[in-house]
């Protein structure tokens, strides 16, 4: 445990080394929030209820997207995995008493903590400037379900990110293409651009067969009170199931990749 705390501390310090990358990442998220915010605010000028959402509920959803993405997604800290595999630097980890997945998960947590801190500041400043009417959740069960959903979302996103980076075992120069596709799918199918319950019922059922809505949409829907009771338990169970499935897939790709891995001169 102590060695992973050290990894966490070093990773936290490294986040400040590449300050420009971090600033651009935060600016991108704030800009997206502002675009979405003004789009929905313009829509609610002409209607008090759209797709079953009131104006305050939809604007609260928009603000919560920034929070949940900071918790679940944060910056793509696993970008270097493909480079380490392609360059042979992975060998340095294979001979050390650390688990490669646990090492990167610890680094990911350090990145998320920093992003959460800044997202709270950004939301506070935007709230002061925009003065939106927001819905404040009052039920402890909704808050508990939200935290549980975010925790499971963190694991799901990490496994998605790492597993597609492991493609570098076979195509070390082309991991960016698959990662870009995953990012686009998360934006559209994860609920980052709009709440998924505005889609037709058949589309919502189909999306539950993918891991994407468990990253952003379901945690927010839970805290807004859109998902309660047995449906809440079912969604959290499905999130756990996706964690298990993605873990098996990631371990399978990892084990197959090590069989073809070569690090000449390392």
VOBA-1610 file (N, C-alpha, C; in pm, whole numbers, padded with zeros to 5 digits, always signed):
BEGIN
Unk+00083-00122+00000Unk+00000+00000+00000Unk+00086+00126+00000Unk+00197+00121+00076Unk+00283+00237+00088Unk+00341+00278-00047Unk+00377+00177-00129Unk+00438+00209-00258Unk+00338+00280-00351Unk+00209+00245-00338Unk+00109+00310-00422Unk+00078+00450-00372Unk+00092+00473-00241Unk+00079+00609-00190Unk+00192+00696-00243Unk+00310+00638-00255Unk+00423+00711-00314Unk+00396+00743-00460Unk+00342+00645-00533Unk+00306+00668-00674Unk+00204+00780-00684Unk+00106+00780-00593Unk+00003+00884-00592Unk+00067+01021-00571Unk+00158+01032-00475Unk+00222+01161-00444Unk+00305+01210-00562Unk+00380+01120-00623Unk+00463+01159-00737Unk+00376+01199-00855Unk+00268+01125-00878Unk+00177+01156-00989Unk+00110+01292-00968Unk+00074+01321-00842Unk+00015+01451-00810Unk+00111+01564-00847Unk+00239+01547-00814Unk+00339+01648-00848Unk+00359+01659-00998Unk+00354+01545-01068Unk+00372+01547-01213Unk+00260+01620-01285Unk+00141+01622-01224Unk+00030+01693-01286Unk+00061+01841-01302Unk+00144+01896-01215Unk+00180+02038-01222Unk+00297+02062-01318Unk+00360+01953-01364Unk+00471+01967-01458Unk+00420+02008-01595Unk+00310+01947-01636Unk+00252+01977-01768Unk+00130+02067-01749Unk+00156+02186-01703Unk+00047+02278-01666Unk-00036+02320-01786Unk+00029+02339-01902Unk-00045+02384-02020Unk-00147+02280-02063Unk-00108+02154-02063Unk-00202+02047-02100Unk-00321+02045-02005Unk-00292+02062-01876Unk-00399+02060-01777Unk-00492+02179-01796Unk-00436+02297-01820Unk-00517+02418-01839Unk-00606+02404-01962Unk-00550+02353-02072Unk-00628+02336-02195Unk-00741+02234-02174Unk-00714+02130-02097Unk-00818+02030-02067Unk-00932+02093-01988Unk-00899+02172-01887Unk-01001+02239-01806Unk-01077+02342-01890Unk-01005+02415-01975Unk-01070+02516-02060Unk-01168+02449-02156Unk-01130+02335-02209Unk-01218+02261-02299Unk-01348+02224-02228Unk-01339+02175-02106Unk-01457+02134-02032Unk-01548+02251-01999Unk-01487+02364-01959Unk-01567+02483-01927Unk-01635+02537-02052Unk-01562+02541-02162Unk-01620+02590-02287Unk-01737+02504-02332Unk-01724+02373-02318Unk-01833+02283-02354Unk-01953+02305-02264Unk-01929+02327-02135Unk-02039+02354-02043Unk-02114+02481-02083Unk-02039+02586-02117Unk-02101+02713-02153Unk-02184+02700-02280Unk-02133+02627-02379Unk-02206+02607-02504Unk-02337+02532-02478Unk-02328+02425-02397Unk-02448+02347-02366Unk-02546+02428-02282Unk-02493+02505-02188Unk-02577+02585-02099Unk-02660+02686-02177Unk-02596+02762-02264Unk-02669+02865-02338Unk-02763+02804-02442Unk-02729+02686-02493Unk-02819+02618-02586Unk-02949+02582-02516Unk-02939+02517-02399Unk-03060+02476-02328Unk-03134+02595-02270Unk-03063+02696-02226Unk-03132+02813-02172Unk-03213+02882-02281Unk-03160+02882-02405Unk-03234+02938-02516Unk-03358+02857-02548Unk-03349+02725-02536Unk-03464+02639-02562Unk-03575+02664-02461Unk-03538+02681-02333Unk-03639+02697-02229Unk-03697+02838-02223Unk-03650+02926-02308Unk-03714+03056-02320Unk-03856+03041-02374Unk-03876+02941-02461Unk-04004+02922-02529Unk-04089+02811-02467Unk-04035+02739-02369Unk-04111+02631-02307Unk-04063+02608-02165Unk-04157+02576-02076Unk-04121+02550-01937Unk-04082+02406-01912Unk-04122+02318-02002Unk-04095+02176-01985Unk-04056+02117-02120Unk-03937+02059-02126Unk-03887+01999-02249Unk-03835+01859-02216Unk-03889+01759-02285Unk-03849+01620-02265Unk-03864+01576-02119Unk-03961+01633-02049Unk-03982+01595-01910Unk-03892+01666-01812Unk-03815+01763-01858Unk-03726+01840-01772Unk-03775+01985-01764Unk-03770+02040-01643Unk-03792+02183-01628Unk-03660+02255-01656Unk-03666+02385-01671Unk-03545+02462-01695Unk-03440+02442-01588Unk-03474+02459-01458Unk-03374+02438-01352Unk-03316+02296-01351Unk-03399+02195-01380Unk-03348+02058-01382Unk-03247+02039-01493Unk-03276+02092-01612Unk-03184+02074-01724Unk-03054+02150-01700Unk-03062+02272-01646Unk-02941+02349-01620Unk-02859+02284-01508Unk-02927+02223-01411Unk-02856+02149-01308Unk-02783+02030-01370Unk-02850+01963-01465Unk-02787+01851-01534Unk-02659+01897-01604Unk-02665+02013-01671Unk-02550+02066-01743Unk-02433+02091-01647Unk-02461+02151-01532Unk-02355+02178-01436Unk-02300+02049-01376Unk-02388+01953-01352Unk-02342+01827-01294Unk-02256+01747-01392Unk-02275+01769-01521Unk-02189+01702-01619Unk-02043+01737-01594Unk-02016+01863-01565Unk-01879+01906-01539Unk-01824+01837-01414Unk-01907+01824-01312Unk-01864+01758-01188Unk-01836+01610-01212Unk-01931+01542-01276Unk-01918+01397-01296Unk-01801+01366-01389Unk-01783+01446-01493Unk-01671+01422-01582Unk-01538+01442-01512Unk-01532+01536-01416Unk-01409+01555-01339Unk-01382+01435-01251Unk-01490+01376-01196Unk-01475+01259-01108Unk-01446+01133-01188Unk-01526+01110-01290Unk-01520+00983-01363Unk-01417+00985-01475Unk-01420+01089-01557Unk-01334+01091-01675Unk-01199+01155-01646Unk-01201+01279-01600Unk-01080+01359-01577Unk-00992+01360-01701Unk-00866+01394-01684Unk-00774+01399-01798Unk-00734+01257-01837Unk-00706+01234-01967Unk-00667+01100-02011Unk-00527+01065-01965Unk-00511+01024-01838Unk-00379+01000-01780Unk-00312+00875-01834Unk-00391+00786-01896Unk-00335+00660-01945Unk-00279+00671-02087Unk-00264+00793-02136Unk-00215+00813-02273Unk-00078+00750-02296Unk+00006+00748-02193Unk+00144+00702-02210Unk+00158+00551-02216Unk+00050+00478-02190Unk+00059+00332-02190Unk+00102+00280-02326Unk+00041+00331-02432Unk+00077+00287-02566Unk+00222+00317-02597Unk+00270+00434-02555Unk+00409+00471-02579Unk+00506+00381-02503Unk+00469+00344-02380Unk+00556+00257-02302Unk+00565+00118-02363Unk+00453+00071-02416Unk+00454-00061-02480Unk+00535-00056-02609Unk+00513+00049-02688Unk+00583+00059-02816Unk+00733+00079-02801Unk+00774+00154-02699Unk+00917+00182-02680Unk+00989+00073-02601Unk+00914-00015-02538Unk+00975-00119-02457Unk+00992-00082-02312Unk+00950+00039-02274Unk+00964+00081-02135Unk+00875+00000-02040Unk+00781-00072-02095Unk+00696-00157-02012Unk+00779-00258-01933Unk+00893-00298-01987Unk+00978-00395-01920Unk+01022-00347-01782Unk+01037-00215-01768Unk+01079-00160-01639Unk+00977-00188-01529Unk+00850-00200-01567Unk+00745-00228-01470Unk+00733-00378-01442Unk+00761-00458-01545Unk+00742-00602-01531Unk+00841-00662-01430Unk+00953-00596-01408Unk+01054-00648-01316Unk+01044-00583-01178Unk+00944-00498-01158Unk+00927-00431-01029Unk+00809-00492-00954Unk+00809-00481-00821Unk+00700-00540-00741Unk+00576-00452-00737Unk+00529-00411-00854Unk+00407-00331-00863Unk+00319-00390-00971Unk+00189-00384-00950Unk+00095-00426-01053Unk+00076-00314-01153Unk+00086-00345-01281Unk+00079-00240-01383Unk-00056-00170-01383Unk-00164-00247-01370Unk-00297-00187-01367Unk-00315-00103-01241Unk-00269-00153-01127Unk-00281-00077-01002Unk-00196+00050-01006Unk-00081+00041-01071Unk+00005+00159-01085Unk-00066+00269-01161Unk-00126+00233-01274Unk-00193+00335-01355Unk-00324+00381-01293Unk-00390+00294-01220Unk-00512+00335-01151Unk-00479+00437-01042Unk-00368+00417-00974Unk-00325+00514-00873Unk-00293+00649-00936Unk-00225+00646-01049Unk-00196+00770-01120Unk-00324+00839-01166Unk-00421+00758-01209Unk-00548+00812-01254Unk-00622+00881-01139Unk-00615+00824-01020Unk-00681+00884-00904Unk-00619+01019-00870Unk-00487+01031-00883Unk-00421+01159-00857Unk-00469+01266-00955Unk-00483+01228-01081Unk-00533+01320-01183Unk-00676+01362-01153Unk-00757+01265-01112Unk-00898+01295-01084Unk-00912+01390-00965Unk-00833+01370-00861Unk-00842+01456-00743Unk-00814+01601-00779Unk-00714+01623-00862Unk-00681+01759-00904Unk-00792+01818-00989Unk-00849+01737-01079Unk-00958+01784-01164Unk-01083+01816-01084Unk-01112+01735-00981Unk-01228+01761-00897Unk-01212+01895-00826Unk-01094+01920-00774Unk-01067+02045-00702Unk-01093+02166-00792Unk-01042+02162-00914Unk-01059+02276-01005Unk-01201+02284-01059Unk-01268+02171-01076Unk-01405+02176-01127Unk-01498+02243-01027Unk-01474+02221-00897Unk-01554+02287-00793Unk-01535+02439-00801Unk-01412+02482-00818Unk-01383+02626-00831Unk-01450+02683-00956Unk-01439+02611-01067Unk-01498+02658-01193Unk-01650+02670-01182Unk-01713+02571-01123Unk-01859+02574-01109Unk-01902+02689-01019Unk-01828+02712-00912Unk-01861+02822-00821Unk-01851+02956-00893Unk-01747+02974-00972Unk-01729+03100-01047Unk-01840+03115-01151Unk-01870+03007-01225Unk-01976+03013-01326Unk-02111+03039-01263Unk-02135+02981-01146Unk-02262+03005-01076Unk-02274+03152-01036Unk-02164+03213-00991Unk-02167+03354-00953Unk-02192+03443-01075Unk-02135+03404-01189Unk-02148+03486-01310Unk-02284+03469-01377Unk-02332+03346-01382Unk-02455+03317-01457Unk-02580+03320-01370Unk-02566+03297-01241Unk-02679+03295-01148Unk-02794+03206-01197Unk-02765+03080-01232Unk-02873+02992-01279Unk-02957+02941-01163Unk-03081+02905-01192Unk-03166+02838-01094Unk-03137+02689-01101Unk-03086+02634-00993Unk-03046+02495-00989Unk-03132+02417-00890Unk-03143+02288-00915Unk-03216+02199-00826Unk-03117+02138-00728Unk-03140+02160-00601Unk-03051+02108-00498Unk-03108+01977-00445Unk-03039+01864-00464Unk-03090+01735-00415Unk-03096+01734-00263Unk-03204+01680-00208Unk-03224+01681-00063Unk-03228+01541-00002Unk-03242+01438-00083Unk-03254+01302-00030Unk-03116+01237-00016Unk-03089+01183+00101Unk-02961+01118+00126Unk-02942+00996+00038Unk-03051+00925+00007Unk-03042+00806-00078Unk-02993+00843-00217Unk-03042+00956-00270Unk-02998+01001-00402Unk-02850+01036-00402Unk-02805+01102-00296Unk-02663+01138-00286Unk-02576+01014-00273Unk-02622+00917-00193Unk-02546+00792-00177Unk-02539+00716-00309Unk-02653+00709-00379Unk-02654+00642-00509Unk-02566+00712-00610Unk-02564+00847-00604Unk-02478+00925-00693Unk-02331+00892-00669Unk-02289+00889-00543Unk-02149+00859-00510Unk-02112+00716-00551Unk-02206+00623-00530Unk-02181+00484-00571Unk-02169+00475-00723Unk-02259+00545-00794Unk-02255+00544-00941Unk-02127+00604-00994Unk-02080+00713-00932Unk-01955+00777-00976Unk-01836+00685-00951Unk-01835+00618-00835Unk-01725+00527-00803Unk-01716+00413-00905Unk-01831+00355-00937Unk-01833+00249-01038Unk-01798+00304-01176Unk-01840+00428-01203Unk-01806+00491-01330Unk-01656+00512-01344Unk-01589+00545-01235Unk-01443+00561-01236Unk-01376+00432-01281Unk-01422+00321-01226Unk-01364+00191-01260Unk-01393+00154-01405Unk-01517+00177-01449Unk-01555+00144-01587Unk-01471+00224-01686Unk-01459+00355-01661Unk-01382+00438-01754Unk-01236+00398-01757Unk-01179+00370-01640Unk-01038+00331-01635Unk-01014+00204-01716Unk-01101+00105-01700Unk-01084-00020-01773Unk-01104-00001-01923Unk-01199+00084-01961Unk-01216+00115-02103Unk-01091+00180-02160Unk-01040+00278-02087Unk-00923+00353-02133Unk-00801+00263-02145Unk-00776+00182-02043Unk-00657+00098-02043Unk-00666-00013-02148Unk-00783-00075-02159Unk-00796-00187-02252Unk-00774-00143-02396Unk-00823-00023-02432Unk-00800+00020-02571Unk-00655+00064-02591Unk-00586+00105-02484Unk-00443+00138-02495Unk-00360+00012-02514Unk-00407-00101-02463Unk-00333-00226-02477Unk-00329-00276-02621Unk-00405-00214-02707Unk-00397-00248-02849Unk-00256-00222-02902Unk-00180-00139-02829Unk-00042-00107-02869Unk+00047-00231-02873Unk+00007-00340-02808Unk+00084-00464-02817Unk+00092-00512-02962Unk-00013-00481-03040Unk-00017-00526-03179Unk+00003-00412-03277Unk-00045-00293-03245Unk-00031-00177-03334Unk+00018-00058-03253Unk+00147-00053-03219Unk+00198+00051-03128Unk+00185+00193-03179Unk+00167+00212-03308Unk+00161+00347-03363Unk+00019+00398-03385Unk-00082+00314-03358Unk-00218+00352-03396Unk-00318+00347-03281Unk-00272+00362-03158Unk-00365+00355-03046Unk-00454+00478-03036Unk-00410+00590-03094Unk-00487+00715-03083Unk-00622+00703-03153Unk-00629+00626-03262Unk-00755+00616-03337Unk-00865+00554-03255Unk-00836+00442-03188Unk-00936+00375-03106Unk-00972+00460-02986Unk-00873+00527-02926Unk-00900+00612-02810Unk-00990+00729-02848Unk-00967+00786-02966Unk-01051+00896-03013Unk-01195+00849-03032Unk-01212+00728-03085Unk-01346+00672-03104Unk-01416+00653-02970Unk-01343+00604-02870Unk-01402+00584-02737Unk-01445+00717-02678Unk-01364+00822-02695Unk-01399+00954-02642Unk-01527+01007-02706Unk-01539+00990-02837Unk-01660+01034-02907Unk-01782+00957-02858Unk-01768+00826-02840Unk-01879+00745-02792Unk-01922+00786-02651Unk-01823+00820-02568Unk-01855+00864-02432Unk-01930+00996-02435Unk-01888+01088-02521Unk-01953+01218-02530Unk-02099+01204-02573Unk-02123+01119-02672Unk-02258+01108-02729Unk-02344+01009-02651Unk-02291+00890-02625Unk-02369+00783-02564Unk-02360+00783-02411Unk-02268+00862-02356Unk-02251+00863-02212Unk-02337+00967-02142Unk-02397+01057-02217Unk-02481+01159-02156Unk-02409+01290-02132Unk-02291+01308-02189Unk-02218+01431-02170Unk-02275+01549-02246Unk-02349+01524-02352Unk-02404+01632-02432Unk-02551+01658-02403Unk-02624+01554-02364Unk-02767+01567-02333Unk-02810+01448-02250Unk-02914+01463-02168Unk-02963+01349-02089Unk-03020+01242-02181Unk-02984+01119-02155Unk-03019+01010-02246Unk-03166+00972-02240Unk-03238+01015-02137Unk-03380+00979-02130Unk-03467+01061-02224Unk-03406+01151-02302Unk-03483+01220-02405Unk-03489+01136-02533Unk-03412+01027-02536Unk-03411+00937-02652Unk-03532+00844-02646Unk-03568+00782-02759Unk-03676+00683-02758Unk-03646+00568-02663Unk-03750+00503-02615Unk-03736+00397-02515Unk-03646+00284-02566Unk-03661+00247-02694Unk-03580+00137-02749Unk-03433+00173-02747Unk-03401+00299-02777Unk-03261+00342-02775Unk-03204+00339-02634Unk-03285+00377-02535Unk-03239+00376-02396Unk-03210+00234-02350Unk-03296+00139-02389Unk-03274+00000-02352Unk-03146-00053-02418Unk-03126-00017-02544Unk-03007-00062-02616Unk-02880-00006-02553Unk-02885+00119-02507Unk-02767+00181-02447Unk-02727+00113-02317Unk-02824+00053-02247Unk-02790-00017-02123Unk-02704-00140-02149Unk-02699-00183-02274Unk-02615-00297-02311Unk-02474-00253-02346Unk-02443-00125-02327Unk-02308-00072-02345Unk-02263-00010-02212Unk-02134+00009-02192Unk-02087+00067-02064Unk-02098+00218-02058Unk-02132+00285-02168Unk-02119+00431-02175Unk-02217+00509-02086Unk-02346+00477-02080Unk-02436+00560-01998Unk-02408+00552-01849Unk-02332+00452-01805Unk-02300+00439-01663Unk-02190+00534-01620Unk-02129+00603-01717Unk-02019+00694-01686Unk-02068+00831-01640Unk-02165+00887-01711Unk-02209+01024-01683Unk-02359+01031-01655Unk-02440+00976-01745Unk-02584+00996-01736Unk-02646+00938-01610Unk-02620+00809-01582Unk-02688+00746-01469Unk-02653+00808-01333Unk-02526+00842-01305Unk-02500+00910-01178Unk-02578+01041-01164Unk-02588+01118-01272Unk-02661+01245-01265Unk-02811+01220-01251Unk-02865+01123-01327Unk-03007+01092-01318Unk-03043+01045-01177Unk-02951+00977-01111Unk-02977+00930-00975Unk-02988+01048-00878Unk-02893+01141-00885Unk-02895+01252-00789Unk-03009+01350-00818Unk-03057+01353-00943Unk-03171+01438-00977Unk-03304+01373-00942Unk-03300+01249-00894Unk-03422+01180-00855Unk-03497+01117-00970Unk-03433+01107-01087Unk-03496+01044-01202Unk-03495+00892-01192Unk-03402+00839-01112Unk-03390+00695-01094Unk-03396+00667-00944Unk-03496+00591-00902Unk-03516+00563-00760Unk-03558+00417-00741Unk-03565+00376-00614Unk-03619+00244-00580Unk-03544+00128-00642Unk-03621+00031-00692Unk-03561-00088-00751Unk-03485-00058-00878Unk-03527+00045-00949Unk-03452+00083-01071Unk-03312+00130-01034Unk-03299+00201-00923Unk-03168+00245-00876Unk-03079+00124-00845Unk-03135+00025-00776Unk-03059-00096-00743Unk-03017-00169-00871Unk-03109-00174-00967Unk-03079-00244-01094Unk-02966-00174-01169Unk-02970-00042-01175Unk-02867+00032-01247Unk-02731+00015-01181Unk-02726+00020-01048Unk-02599+00000-00978Unk-02548-00142-00997Unk-02639-00239-00997Unk-02598-00379-01021Unk-02540-00393-01161Unk-02605-00331-01260Unk-02554-00337-01397Unk-02418-00269-01407Unk-02396-00164-01330Unk-02266-00097-01329Unk-02158-00192-01276Unk-02192-00262-01167Unk-02098-00360-01111Unk-02069-00470-01212Unk-02173-00514-01283Unk-02156-00618-01383Unk-02063-00572-01494Unk-02076-00446-01537Unk-01988-00394-01639Unk-01844-00382-01590Unk-01826-00347-01463Unk-01691-00346-01405Unk-01627-00483-01416Unk-01704-00586-01383Unk-01653-00724-01387Unk-01622-00765-01530Unk-01712-00736-01623Unk-01692-00775-01764Unk-01568-00705-01821Unk-01557-00576-01798Unk-01444-00500-01853Unk-01312-00541-01788Unk-01317-00578-01660Unk-01195-00627-01595Unk-01148-00756-01660Unk-01240-00847-01688Unk-01202-00973-01754Unk-01147-00946-01894Unk-01210-00853-01966Unk-01163-00821-02101Unk-01023-00759-02094Unk-01003-00667-02000Unk-00873-00601-01987Unk-00763-00700-01952Unk-00792-00791-01856Unk-00693-00891-01818Unk-00663-00986-01933Unk-00766-01018-02011Unk-00746-01108-02126Unk-00655-01043-02229Unk-00682-00915-02261Unk-00598-00844-02359Unk-00455-00830-02306Unk-00442-00802-02175Unk-00311-00787-02113Unk-00230-00918-02123Unk-00292-01028-02089Unk-00222-01157-02093Unk-00186-01196-02236Unk-00278-01173-02330Unk-00247-01202-02471Unk-00137-01110-02522Unk-00141-00984-02480Unk-00040-00889-02525Unk+00098-00921-02475Unk+00109-00969-02351Unk+00242-01004-02297Unk+00305-01119-02375Unk+00222-01204-02435Unk+00277-01316-02512Unk+00343-01272-02641Unk+00301-01155-02695Unk+00361-01106-02820Unk+00453-00987-02794Unk+00464-00946-02668Unk+00545-00828-02635Unk+00693-00858-02649Unk+00765-00764-02709Unk+00909-00774-02723Unk+00969-00638-02698Unk+01079-00635-02624Unk+01145-00508-02592Unk+01293-00522-02620Unk+01330-00509-02745Unk+01469-00525-02784Unk+01555-00417-02722Unk+01660-00460-02654Unk+01754-00366-02596Unk+01713-00313-02462Unk+01596-00355-02409Unk+01549-00306-02280Unk+01586-00404-02170
//
